[in-house]
């Protein structure tokens, strides 16, 4: 008798576990901004801040952030990537060192930077999968430019 009452709750819990495992956006931070154009890790070139751009119709906003990371714990990623190191998947590939958009490459416009040991390698991908996210309260808008 008690099993029948617990079944809907059990199924709901399983659905949330499955959705979270698939990396869907249901667990995204509502107060985070998606870095949907360019993002770089902190380095001496960007004053040890996360540097990234967002694109909205006609405008690219440029931000500097103290900290960035996805609320769901996933890394930014892209699909169907090729590069100097052969990959065993056409699925999602982590871009842990940055991403850019290359408008001159129609077939693979997403540039994905991935760390292998101490080296960062460049991969060219067909589409984005997960964007980097930065909490709004950790970021400063440092400018904008026309798209």
C-alpha positions in Angstrom: 0.0 0.0 0.0 2.7 2.5 0.9 4.7 1.6 -2.3 1.8 2.9 -4.4 2.0 6.3 -2.7 5.8 6.5 -3.0 5.9 5.6 -6.7 5.1 9.1 -8.1 7.7 10.6 -5.8 10.3 8.0 -6.8 9.6 8.6 -10.5 9.9 12.3 -10.1 13.3 11.9 -8.3 14.5 9.6 -11.1 13.4 12.2 -13.7 15.4 14.9 -12.0 18.5 12.7 -11.7 18.2 11.8 -15.4 17.8 15.5 -16.5 20.7 16.6 -14.3 22.9 13.8 -15.7 22.1 14.8 -19.3 23.4 18.4 -18.6 20.2 20.1 -19.5 19.6 23.7 -18.5 17.0 23.0 -15.8 19.7 23.5 -13.1 21.2 26.7 -14.6 21.8 29.7 -12.3 19.0 32.3 -12.8 21.4 35.1 -11.8 24.2 34.1 -14.1 24.9 35.5 -17.5 25.7 33.1 -20.4 29.0 33.8 -22.1 27.6 33.1 -25.6 30.2 34.7 -27.8 33.8 34.7 -26.3 35.3 33.7 -23.0 38.9 33.5 -21.7 40.3 32.1 -18.5 42.1 34.4 -16.2 45.7 35.3 -17.3 48.2 38.1 -17.2 46.7 39.4 -20.4 43.3 40.1 -18.8 44.5 41.2 -15.3 43.8 37.7 -13.9 40.0 38.1 -14.5 37.7 36.0 -16.5 37.1 38.0 -19.7 34.1 37.4 -21.8 31.6 38.8 -24.3 27.9 38.2 -24.7 26.1 38.8 -28.0 22.6 40.1 -28.3 21.0 41.5 -31.5 23.3 44.2 -32.7 25.5 44.5 -29.6 28.4 42.7 -28.0 28.8 43.4 -24.3 32.2 42.9 -22.7 32.6 41.8 -19.1 35.4 41.2 -16.6 34.5 38.7 -13.8 36.1 37.6 -10.6 34.8 34.1 -10.9 32.9 32.1 -13.5 31.4 28.6 -13.4 28.3 26.8 -14.3 25.8 26.1 -11.4 25.3 22.6 -12.6 29.0 21.8 -12.3 29.5 21.1 -16.0 32.2 22.6 -18.2 31.5 24.8 -21.2 31.4 22.5 -24.2 30.8 22.2 -28.0 29.7 19.5 -30.4 31.4 17.8 -33.3 35.0 19.1 -32.9 38.1 18.5 -34.9 41.7 19.5 -34.0 45.3 18.5 -33.7 44.5 15.6 -31.5 42.1 13.0 -32.9 38.9 12.7 -30.8 36.9 9.6 -30.2 33.6 11.4 -30.1 31.4 13.7 -32.2 29.4 14.4 -29.0 30.0 17.1 -26.4 33.7 18.1 -25.9 34.8 20.3 -23.0 36.2 23.7 -23.7 37.9 24.2 -20.4 40.4 27.0 -21.5 38.0 29.2 -23.5 35.7 29.6 -26.5 35.4 32.0 -29.4 33.2 32.5 -32.4 34.9 32.6 -35.8 32.5 34.2 -38.4 35.0 33.3 -41.2 34.6 29.6 -40.7 31.0 28.7 -41.8 31.4 24.9 -41.3 32.9 25.0 -37.8 32.5 28.5 -36.4 33.1 27.6 -32.7 36.7 27.7 -31.6 37.2 25.6 -28.5 40.3 25.7 -26.4 41.0 22.5 -24.4 43.8 21.8 -21.9 45.9 18.6 -22.3 48.4 18.6 -19.4 50.1 21.9 -19.6 49.3 22.6 -23.2 46.2 24.3 -24.6 45.1 23.0 -28.0 42.6 24.6 -30.4 39.7 22.7 -31.8 37.1 23.8 -34.3 33.5 22.8 -33.6 30.1 22.9 -35.4 27.9 24.1 -32.6 28.0 25.2 -28.9 26.6 22.8 -26.3 27.0 24.5 -22.9 28.0 28.2 -22.5 30.3 29.4 -19.7 28.2 31.2 -17.0 29.3 34.0 -14.7 27.3 35.3 -11.7 26.1 38.8 -12.3 27.4 39.9 -8.9 30.9 38.8 -9.8 31.1 40.7 -13.1 31.6 44.3 -14.3 30.5 45.5 -17.7 33.7 47.1 -19.1 32.3 48.1 -22.5 30.3 47.2 -25.6 30.7 47.3 -29.4 28.5 47.0 -32.4 27.9 43.5 -33.8 
